Amino acid sequence: MPAPAPISTTVTPTIIATPPSATGTGIGARFHSRHPMMLHGGPSNTISLWIERILSFIPRRRRQIRYPIVFCLGLYAFLAYLYFQDASSWTAVAGFKLKNWAFNWDVKRCSYRKDPMLFVKDSSTVLVIWEINCKLPDMDLTWVPAIGSGLVHMDQSRNAVLGETTFKALDKTHVVYTATISGLPSINTNITYTINPPQVMNHLLRSYTFAHLPEPPSLEDREIARFGAISDNQCEVTQFYKVLKAMTEHRKVDYLIHAGDAVQDYESLDNWQIDFASPMSHFRIGQTTPLIYAHGNHDYDPLGEYIYTGKRTWHAYTIAGIRFIVLDSNLNSQEQDRWLEDELKSEASRTAWFRVVLVHISPYTQYWEKDAWENKGEKHWGSFVRTRYVSLFQQHRVDLVISGHQHNYMRGQDENMVYTIIGGAGGQLDKEQVEDYDVWTEGKTKIRHHYVLMKVTGDRRLIWEAYDADCGTRLDAFVLHSRTIA
């Protein structure tokens, strides 16, 4: 039997060349091999290293799905980013509701429920309205023309004018104060007003400055005043918050036009707090931006008290060359008829650069809910504005009619007069067409939430721009040239 062959103790291993597709390092490489003994390239750069660390919790045998997982995580992060774009509005609205709850349950010390808000009533008068959760009869308001940067000069503080202040307690935690700033100068200036509480309540001291622009200065080709314009924010405070945010980020305005329906239910104190006052205060609009306000059907007070907006519901005043004529579409009144005709004939109206009517219900409402329009009589709401007032507007050369009520944007024209509807500040949008008026035929309709910026220039132009509140695109624009002879 032959002897067995000797066993060699020197072994030269055979090197197995791992194909590029298994290592993940070659051209066309996609996945690592699932076999644990196969060699692989590992992370080749910092990004891959971080991916490897992030996905280290995944069993190695499942690493071939890393790229789908990375894609899904990236998509999730993108969707989360879009989701949290609205987080600021939801957080703010939650804060409004929590603050209101705390006041209602009387767990906050004496402080402001509603910060001061300004309402223009005539060319030399502005109302300041605020609310606190305790009764302080000694509160008053003083005002003085501002100097320089807007701060009151110490030597002139003694010349501050005392505004007439009254208060009304609605209940234990709702005490509304109204101060009248009257006798404002007839020249353009800034006004600083101060709310003075009793000394033991110094935390309630407030001071703000607003622009007072009764006359247009001689500034050719330059902007002399800017107005924001909104309407119908009731019911949807989150959307209203977005509208105000978009408008304030665009550019600060000198005045804010509001065409009514700031709340859904006039008698609801919670509506006034959460849906209107809190968003306005959040962006510091009400305190420094006087409101040109027309009452709508939802903020109509049959008793005529108008605690939060001032009692006068039709009035007129001149701002930067524009004669604003504010009407009440809730009141089919001969008294308002006579007042309107006298106002349109007045020298202030005839000599203004532009005559602008602000009325909640448009003469030509075209979109509404069909059943309510036809079967509930809502087509007749404010119809006297069309049947009696439009002819007066045409006769006395009104340039622009601004309305709300209908929840979308429209612009039309008839007899050299432009009509606009700006009811897109928050309420559910109207999409059902119920009428077909000729004035809108050559105009524009946009069923979007929006706001308007309107400016007046020294060369007698009124520039109007409507913007989508959600994406920021410009929906419409036009320019009016003054028809008043210089």
ZAMARGU-4260 file (C-alpha; in steps of 0.2 Angstrom, whole numbers, plus 5000, padded with zeros to 4 digits):
<rodrens>
0) 5000/5000/5000 | 5008/5016/4995 | 5012/5029/5008 | 5000/5044/5010 | 5005/5060/5002
5) 5013/5073/5014 | 5002/5087/5020 | 5008/5104/5015 | 5008/5117/5028 | 5009/5132/5016
10) 4993/5137/5008 | 4992/5151/4995 | 4974/5157/4996 | 4964/5160/4980 | 4958/5178/4979
15) 4941/5179/4973 | 4938/5195/4963 | 4922/5203/4969 | 4912/5211/4955 | 4908/5230/4956
20) 4890/5227/4957 | 4892/5218/4973 | 4904/5230/4981 | 4893/5246/4978 | 4908/5255/4972
25) 4908/5253/4953 | 4899/5261/4939 | 4882/5254/4939 | 4883/5248/4957 | 4866/5248/4965
30) 4865/5236/4980 | 4876/5227/4992 | 4876/5208/4991 | 4865/5199/5004 | 4879/5186/5007
35) 4888/5191/5023 | 4905/5184/5017 | 4905/5195/5001 | 4916/5210/5002 | 4908/5227/5000
40) 4915/5244/4997 | 4907/5254/5012 | 4904/5272/5013 | 4914/5282/5000 | 4911/5300/5007
45) 4904/5310/5021 | 4886/5309/5015 | 4886/5290/5013 | 4894/5289/5031 | 4880/5299/5038
50) 4867/5288/5029 | 4876/5273/5036 | 4875/5279/5053 | 4857/5285/5052 | 4852/5268/5045
55) 4862/5258/5057 | 4847/5251/5065 | 4842/5242/5049 | 4849/5224/5049 | 4863/5222/5037
60) 4854/5209/5027 | 4841/5222/5023 | 4854/5236/5018 | 4849/5234/5000 | 4833/5244/5003
65) 4843/5259/5010 | 4840/5270/4995 | 4821/5268/4995 | 4822/5271/5013 | 4832/5287/5011
70) 4820/5293/4997 | 4805/5290/5009 | 4813/5299/5023 | 4817/5314/5012 | 4799/5314/5006
75) 4792/5313/5023 | 4804/5328/5029 | 4797/5338/5014 | 4779/5335/5018 | 4783/5339/5037
80) 4790/5355/5031 | 4775/5359/5021 | 4764/5354/5036 | 4773/5365/5048 | 4772/5380/5037
85) 4755/5382/5045 | 4761/5378/5062 | 4763/5397/5066 | 4745/5401/5062 | 4738/5386/5072
90) 4749/5390/5087 | 4744/5408/5086 | 4725/5404/5085 | 4727/5392/5099 | 4735/5406/5109
95) 4720/5417/5105 | 4708/5404/5111 | 4718/5401/5127 | 4719/5419/5131 | 4700/5421/5129
100) 4697/5406/5140 | 4708/5413/5154 | 4699/5430/5153 | 4682/5421/5153 | 4686/5411/5168
105) 4694/5427/5177 | 4711/5419/5180 | 4721/5434/5173 | 4724/5450/5183 | 4717/5466/5177
110) 4724/5468/5159 | 4719/5471/5141 | 4707/5459/5133 | 4707/5469/5117 | 4722/5481/5113
115) 4717/5499/5107 | 4710/5500/5089 | 4708/5515/5079 | 4692/5520/5069 | 4691/5535/5057
120) 4675/5544/5059 | 4678/5561/5050 | 4693/5571/5043 | 4698/5577/5060 | 4691/5563/5072
125) 4697/5546/5077 | 4690/5534/5090 | 4701/5523/5100 | 4692/5508/5108 | 4700/5495/5120
130) 4694/5483/5132 | 4700/5477/5149 | 4694/5464/5162 | 4691/5476/5176 | 4683/5492/5179
135) 4694/5507/5181 | 4684/5524/5180 | 4700/5534/5181 | 4708/5528/5164 | 4710/5542/5151
140) 4718/5546/5135 | 4730/5560/5129 | 4737/5563/5112 | 4749/5575/5104 | 4757/5577/5087
145) 4773/5567/5086 | 4790/5574/5083 | 4805/5567/5074 | 4806/5548/5076 | 4788/5547/5083
150) 4792/5549/5101 | 4784/5563/5111 | 4796/5577/5115 | 4796/5580/5134 | 4794/5598/5133
155) 4778/5596/5123 | 4770/5582/5133 | 4762/5595/5144 | 4753/5601/5129 | 4745/5584/5126
160) 4726/5585/5122 | 4714/5575/5133 | 4702/5564/5123 | 4685/5562/5129 | 4684/5544/5137
165) 4669/5534/5142 | 4667/5516/5147 | 4653/5503/5147 | 4654/5487/5157 | 4646/5473/5147
170) 4649/5460/5162 | 4662/5457/5175 | 4677/5453/5163 | 4672/5464/5148 | 4674/5483/5151
175) 4674/5493/5135 | 4683/5510/5134 | 4680/5523/5120 | 4691/5538/5118 | 4688/5552/5105
180) 4703/5560/5097 | 4695/5576/5089 | 4702/5592/5082 | 4716/5583/5073 | 4727/5596/5063
185) 4723/5599/5045 | 4741/5595/5039 | 4749/5578/5038 | 4758/5573/5053 | 4760/5558/5065
190) 4749/5557/5081 | 4755/5549/5097 | 4742/5544/5109 | 4744/5537/5127 | 4732/5528/5138
195) 4734/5533/5156 | 4728/5521/5169 | 4728/5525/5188 | 4746/5525/5196 | 4743/5508/5204
200) 4740/5500/5187 | 4755/5506/5178 | 4756/5490/5168 | 4742/5496/5158 | 4751/5511/5152
205) 4751/5511/5133 | 4758/5523/5119 | 4756/5521/5100 | 4759/5532/5085 | 4749/5533/5069
210) 4749/5543/5053 | 4736/5557/5050 | 4736/5561/5032 | 4721/5573/5028 | 4729/5582/5013
215) 4739/5576/4999 | 4757/5584/4998 | 4764/5591/4982 | 4775/5576/4978 | 4775/5572/4959
220) 4777/5553/4955 | 4779/5548/4973 | 4767/5538/4984 | 4759/5548/4997 | 4748/5535/5006
225) 4745/5517/5006 | 4729/5507/5011 | 4726/5489/5014 | 4709/5482/5010 | 4700/5467/5016
230) 4682/5460/5020 | 4673/5445/5027 | 4685/5437/5038 | 4671/5430/5049 | 4671/5411/5054
235) 4689/5407/5048 | 4702/5415/5060 | 4716/5404/5054 | 4714/5410/5036 | 4711/5428/5042
240) 4728/5426/5051 | 4736/5421/5035 | 4729/5435/5026 | 4735/5448/5039 | 4752/5440/5039
245) 4754/5440/5020 | 4748/5459/5019 | 4759/5465/5033 | 4774/5455/5026 | 4771/5464/5009
250) 4772/5482/5016 | 4766/5492/5031 | 4750/5502/5026 | 4744/5519/5033 | 4726/5514/5034
255) 4716/5498/5033 | 4699/5498/5024 | 4687/5484/5030 | 4671/5482/5021 | 4662/5473/5035
260) 4658/5456/5042 | 4673/5455/5054 | 4663/5442/5065 | 4650/5429/5061 | 4639/5434/5076
265) 4638/5452/5082 | 4632/5447/5099 | 4646/5434/5102 | 4659/5442/5113 | 4670/5427/5110
270) 4669/5431/5091 | 4675/5448/5093 | 4689/5443/5104 | 4696/5427/5094 | 4691/5431/5076
275) 4695/5449/5075 | 4703/5458/5089 | 4717/5445/5093 | 4723/5443/5075 | 4723/5462/5073
280) 4733/5465/5089 | 4745/5450/5085 | 4751/5460/5069 | 4749/5477/5078 | 4738/5483/5065
285) 4723/5490/5075 | 4735/5501/5087 | 4744/5510/5073 | 4733/5509/5058 | 4717/5518/5058
290) 4702/5508/5051 | 4690/5514/5038 | 4676/5503/5042 | 4659/5498/5035 | 4647/5487/5044
295) 4641/5471/5036 | 4626/5460/5039 | 4635/5449/5052 | 4641/5464/5062 | 4625/5474/5061
300) 4618/5480/5078 | 4599/5482/5078 | 4601/5493/5093 | 4614/5504/5085 | 4626/5503/5100
305) 4641/5496/5090 | 4652/5494/5106 | 4667/5489/5097 | 4667/5499/5081 | 4658/5516/5085
310) 4640/5521/5083 | 4641/5531/5067 | 4638/5519/5052 | 4638/5532/5038 | 4651/5545/5037
315) 4663/5554/5025 | 4681/5560/5026 | 4696/5565/5016 | 4712/5555/5016 | 4727/5559/5005
320) 4716/5566/4991 | 4703/5553/4992 | 4685/5557/4998 | 4679/5541/5007 | 4660/5539/5008
325) 4655/5525/5020 | 4638/5519/5019 | 4627/5506/5028 | 4619/5493/5017 | 4609/5486/5032
330) 4599/5502/5033 | 4586/5506/5020 | 4584/5524/5026 | 4578/5540/5019 | 4589/5549/5031
335) 4604/5540/5024 | 4598/5544/5006 | 4597/5563/5010 | 4614/5563/5018 | 4622/5554/5003
340) 4615/5566/4991 | 4621/5581/5001 | 4638/5573/5003 | 4640/5570/4985 | 4636/5588/4981
345) 4648/5595/4994 | 4664/5604/4990 | 4674/5591/4999 | 4668/5578/4988 | 4668/5588/4972
350) 4686/5594/4974 | 4694/5578/4980 | 4705/5569/4968 | 4695/5553/4969 | 4678/5549/4976
355) 4677/5531/4984 | 4662/5523/4991 | 4663/5509/5004 | 4648/5499/5007 | 4646/5481/5012
360) 4634/5473/5000 | 4638/5477/4982 | 4626/5484/4970 | 4629/5469/4959 | 4631/5453/4969
365) 4634/5439/4957 | 4640/5424/4967 | 4630/5417/4982 | 4622/5401/4988 | 4608/5398/4976
370) 4595/5392/4988 | 4597/5406/5000 | 4597/5418/4985 | 4581/5412/4977 | 4571/5405/4992
375) 4576/5414/5007 | 4575/5432/5000 | 4593/5436/5002 | 4594/5442/4984 | 4584/5458/4991
380) 4597/5462/5004 | 4604/5479/5001 | 4596/5480/4984 | 4592/5499/4987 | 4611/5502/4984
385) 4608/5497/4966 | 4591/5504/4963 | 4593/5521/4972 | 4612/5524/4974 | 4620/5519/4958
390) 4612/5533/4949 | 4619/5545/4962 | 4636/5538/4960 | 4636/5540/4941 | 4629/5558/4942
395) 4642/5564/4954 | 4657/5555/4946 | 4661/5542/4960 | 4677/5534/4954 | 4677/5517/4964
400) 4664/5507/4974 | 4672/5494/4986 | 4661/5481/4993 | 4662/5464/5002 | 4648/5452/5007
405) 4652/5440/4992 | 4666/5429/4997 | 4678/5430/4982 | 4686/5444/4972 | 4678/5453/4957
410) 4682/5469/4947 | 4670/5477/4934 | 4666/5493/4926 | 4651/5504/4921 | 4649/5522/4916
415) 4667/5526/4920 | 4665/5519/4937 | 4674/5504/4944 | 4666/5491/4955 | 4676/5479/4966
420) 4671/5465/4978 | 4685/5460/4991 | 4676/5447/5002 | 4691/5435/5003 | 4699/5438/5020
425) 4694/5422/5028 | 4676/5416/5025 | 4671/5401/5015 | 4673/5406/4996 | 4657/5408/4986
430) 4657/5398/4969 | 4639/5397/4964 | 4634/5411/4951 | 4617/5417/4955 | 4616/5433/4943
435) 4624/5439/4927 | 4627/5457/4928 | 4634/5466/4913 | 4646/5477/4924 | 4657/5461/4927
440) 4658/5455/4909 | 4674/5463/4904 | 4681/5462/4922 | 4690/5449/4932 | 4684/5436/4945
445) 4695/5426/4956 | 4689/5413/4969 | 4703/5415/4981 | 4707/5422/4998 | 4715/5438/4995
450) 4720/5456/5001 | 4721/5472/4992 | 4735/5486/4992 | 4729/5503/4986 | 4741/5518/4985
455) 4739/5536/4980 | 4753/5545/4971 | 4757/5564/4970 | 4753/5564/4951 | 4735/5560/4955
460) 4734/5541/4952 | 4726/5528/4962 | 4735/5511/4960 | 4725/5495/4965 | 4733/5478/4967
465) 4725/5462/4973 | 4735/5448/4979 | 4732/5430/4983 | 4734/5427/5002 | 4740/5409/5000
470) 4753/5410/4986 | 4757/5429/4985 | 4753/5430/4966 | 4745/5446/4960 | 4727/5443/4955
475) 4723/5459/4947 | 4729/5477/4945 | 4722/5493/4938 | 4726/5512/4939 | 4713/5526/4940
480) 4718/5544/4935 | 4709/5559/4944 | 4695/5567/4934 | 4695/5582/4945 | 4702/5597/4937
485) 4717/5604/4946
</rodrens>
